[in-house]
Structures are given as structure tokens and as C-alpha cells.
Amino acid sequence: MAQYKYISNISEEEFLNNIVIPCQDEEHFTCVLVKNSQVKTISSMFQTDNLEIKTNRILSRNKIDYFFHIIRCKKTDAYSMQQFDVIYDYIFSKIERPISDVELALLIASIEEYFKLTVDKDKRRIQTGVFGELFTLLYIYLNGYPNIINKYHDDFYSRHDLEISPTIRLEVKATSSEKRIHHFKHTQIMRTDVTVFLSSVMLEESREGISLLDLFERVKALLGDPESIFSLEKIKKKCGISKDDKGLVFAYEHACDNIRFFDVKNLPKIELNSIDGISNIEYDVDCSLASHLTIKSLIDFFSK
């Protein structure tokens, strides 16, 4: 986590050598200075809901001019500060070269999208689904297929949860009910252009189990690049997870004992020769009526 030094205490050496400098401005707002790739004196300022951005600013020390952009967090509440820390850790601190004002504007658009993510009204359903996705990642990783960790989608609304290869997808469904019944869109299980497998995760709430926050942290520890970690942080924010709200807690061993994998072509489904002119077909499927695959056979498919 960044140490936000008061701006007047930043040394000449830091101004000269650092690409990115976390600091506090004269009004004690948290800021990040990003070195400008241009010697440009025409400055501008714009604001988003959460950030104030000043481009092409000149900062002077002992009659020497340094060219930076200034990004300031407009809010001082603990939650906003925590979010600013996240974007510093996974976005700003990874900048390795000076950037122009145009490049900065593109970066800010992505950052503001993160700030605007809000918790859906159906919080429990979302948390249960994401728990199943992260648990599946960890389970397959620990059973001998470490490449799975790089297959998780970075778009919360992707059609399938994991793209294993151009022709193989893995869909994840999780339920806390006693029956292995999952809800599908017809297009999810009737695709002919790719092979789709299903991970069916049965969950049981338990005070002694693993929280969604803990599961996020376990998966995050396995990720290597900042972009993937930031994508995971966006999903965590969508779930409403924070240090103060760890999310749903499920029994880890129960999930391990009851996870099952299926080739979706073997699942019960409505057989339609054509759905031209018909859309939004959805139904519940009792997956317990289909034969399931072992984890070894699933990984063998993935490794072909």
C-alpha cells in the first residue's frame, strides 16, 4: 500500500527519478503524480465523479521544473480511500514510463468504471455464483491444472465463466439447495461451435467455513499480472465484499466432496431443431440425472 507523503516533503531526487509518486496535496487530499512524457505547459483540468485530474502541470524545486499529471481523490471517507489504494496498487504503481495527457485520459476512463461498480440488489445470488467460480478455479488448480488460473474471464457478463481454449468452455453453476438443479440459458448448453463443460458446485453455509473474501484472497495470491488482479478486484467490488463485509461463508470440505463436472451435451435439455425468431429461452436442469466426469478426465480434455 502506498505511503502518501505530503507534497512539499517530496525530494528533488524523487521528482527526478520517479515515474509515479503518491502524495498528499496542500489541502490534504490523497493524490498520485504521474510523470508527463511531454514538456507541455498548456495545462487542463477535468473531473469525474470520484477523481480530479490536472494534466500537464509544472512542479518546481529550486528553480528546476518537473512535468507531471496530478490525479486527486475527491472523497476522504474510508471506503473511497480504500478504493483509491486499490487503483494505486494495481494501476498507477505499475506505470513504467512517462505518459501523455491523452494516454492518461484513456486510463482514467477505465479507473472510473471501477469506481462506478455497485452492488446488485440480488447480492446473495451474485456472491453464491462467484463463490462457485472461485472455488472451481482453486479446486482444478490444486488437482493438477495450474493453467486454469489464467482462464478466468475479466468481464463479469461473459457468456461462459472460463475459456479454456478457442473450442472449449467451462460454465460454473453453484447452489446452496439440497438438489443439483441449476438454471441455464438454452444457448449456454446447446452450442455446436464449442465444447462446453459444467462445474456444478454444491454449497452449505457454515460458520466455520471459508468466506468469499478469503476465497478471493486465495485466488488473488495465485495471479501473476496486475491486470488480472485488478479484474478480480472489480468482481469483488461487484459482490460488495470488503474488509468489513467478508460475504457468504460456506463449508470448504463439503464443496470439495460435492463438486461434479459434466459435458453439457449429456444434460437434460429441451431439444429444438431451430430457435429462429425465439429468444431468451431459459429453464432449470436437474444435473443429477446425467453422468458426470472425473476431475482427471476433465483435465485430460483441457490438456489436449
Secondary structure as UniProt FT lines:
FT   STRAND          5..6
FT   HELIX           7..9
FT   HELIX           12..17
FT   STRAND          20..24
FT   TURN            26..27
FT   STRAND          30..36
FT   STRAND          44..47
FT   STRAND          51..61
FT   TURN            62..63
FT   STRAND          64..73
FT   HELIX           78..90
FT   HELIX           92..94
FT   HELIX           101..116
FT   HELIX           123..142
FT   TURN            143..144
FT   HELIX           146..150
FT   TURN            156..157
FT   STRAND          162..165
FT   TURN            166..167
FT   STRAND          168..175
FT   STRAND          181..185
FT   HELIX           186..189
FT   STRAND          195..202
FT   STRAND          205..211
FT   HELIX           212..220
FT   TURN            221..222
FT   HELIX           226..238
FT   TURN            239..240
FT   STRAND          249..250
FT   HELIX           252..258
FT   STRAND          260..263
FT   HELIX           264..266
FT   TURN            276..277
FT   STRAND          282..286
FT   HELIX           287..289
FT   HELIX           295..303
//
